[in-house]
Amino acid sequence: MTKESSPPSSIDKKAVSDVEYIEVADPSISKFEDSNIRDENGNIKSAAEIWPHIDNDKLLRKMDWHLIPMVTLLYFMSYLDRANIGNAAIEGLVVDLELTGNKFNMCLTVFFFTYAFFEIPSNMILKKVRPSVWLPSIVLAWGVVMTLMGIVQSYHGLLIARIFLGITEAGLFPGIAYYLTQWYRREELQFRQALFYSATTLAGAFSGLLAFGIAKMDGVAGQAGWRWIFILEGIATVVVAILAFWGMYDYPETAKFLKDEERAYLIHKLKYDANSSKVTDANALSTDEDGLPDIGNQPECTEQGSRYFKQAFTDWQVYLAIVMFWASVIPSYAISMFMPTILSSLGFSRTKSQLLTVPIYSVAAISCVVQAKISDRVGKRSPFIIGNFVVMVVGFAAVIGLNPISQSMAIYGCVYIIGFSMAPAFPGIIAWHANNLSGSYKRAIAMAFQIGAGNLGGAVASNIYRASDAPYYKLGHGIALGMCCIGVVTGLILLLGYNISNKRKIKQWKSGKYNDYSMEELSQLGDKSPLFKYRY
């Protein structure tokens, strides 16, 4: 790491009069560090102490307005294009392409294998290529695939299209999830994750309305209504991708919407994200109320290398996070892909089945955002995640116990309960995992691994609601119920594991194990450092 004596010319001298330019490993990212960031006792100052006149809440709102709408729109298009096959199915897709037996389920399944496989490579590319280039490129690619899916003429054509849709969509969700960690602190993250993830629930609601409208084009230009669903939504995705090339920002270091002081403030705050206390050196640390070393001003390690790649695949918490992600993904994807079919099997007309999905997704979106806001405010993740899994258990158990022929409206009401708890659990799991990973490269890989491996659950979800099981769908509902139970158990194990790990860090710290470590060496340990406190 090299230093130059003067800041870049693009930075106002008054705003950063005591700032040095630091070149880091990633040439697309630069860091500005205040050379006068220590007080008279040698303690590192917080960003609020250095720039007391900057309103953090106002800055967050400014960031939200510039960042969240675009990533939300991108993910909205992603989920819309991924799930619209469920709407197309009841508009004639299955009949026209003669998708007999398990052929339709296979078309759903193959998507998730390529989708899962290409998520880690995509996030590795994201560490090298600017987000404003890579993420819109992904969207453009799958928009083309989606458009072409509207002209497939056979089962094999649809199968190939779904394979390529998985490849092209793979990088968006883990990419955005990681991208937001480069802008927001740990306690600010879940609300923003929920805002963009709520696009899935909005897409679910909008998909039903859109499919209802587009299906009216049946026969236009000699094409079936289901084909127009793919073609028009694919073209819309291409348009959004083109807009994103100009509408996305990369990192705080280069974002033009930030003033110079805001940029310096934000970079300092993010660099010393680990906590809120002050420290002079590793051997002079006090302990917090839990007895853990209190350091929050330890800078996060931004190095890249094979050892950090290895850490992402050998960390126990990553595998438990994957299992918990599976527990959320399988019920979520199953419901989203098959909800129109399930409602249709309950005796509702094709049109009504499309429209009845709208209020369910609307309730889910509100629940997702509200719970995330509360979770960030209280600084807790596990109570919300585990609690939502418990509610889902109740919802699926009720659905299994009801008669779909005589109690169809009661089952419809239970789907509201499931949606209310399912939507907020998903971003909560992502945020909890991200909160407990330190080292930006390890976090990028581990998050992609979690999301990629977890999304293989979609392959399971694609095959548990079989046409032969209608209208009871005991197999599908039963597996979803079982996964929710696994989610509860996994959440409790993670909670216990983090608690034990934090206590072990206290013991190791007090034993003097880290006495000879420098601050840089402790930083390189990432979340295994005694200075890093796992969050519950």
Buried (B, 14 or more C-beta within 10 A) or exposed (E): EEEEEEBEEEBBEEBBEEBBBBEBEBEBBBBBBBEEBBEEEEBBBBBBEBBEEBEBEEBBEBBBEBBBEBBBBBBBBBBBBBBBBBBBBBBBBBEBBEBEEBBBBBBBBBBBBBBBBBBBEBBBBBBEBBBBBBBBBBBBBBBBBBBBBBEBEEBEBBBBBBBBBBBBBBBBBBBBBBBBBBBBBBBBBBBBBBBBBBBBBBBBBBBBEBBBBBBEBBEEEEBBBBBBBBBBBBBBBBEBBBBBBEBBBBBBBBBEEBEBBBBBBBBBBBBBBBBBBBBBEBEEBEBBEEBBBBBBBBBBBBBBEEEBBEBBEEBEBBBBBBBBBBBBBBBBBBBBBBBBBBBBBBEBEBEEBBBBBBBBBBBBBBBBBEBBBBBBEEEBBBBBBBBBBBBBBBBBBBBBEBEBEEBBEBBBBBBBBBBBBBBBBBBBBBBBBBBBBBBBBBBBBBBBBBBBBBBBBBBBBBBBBBBEBBBBBEBBBBBBBBBBBBBBBBBEEBBEBBEEBBEEBBEEBEEEEBEEBEBEEBBBBBBBBBBBBBBB
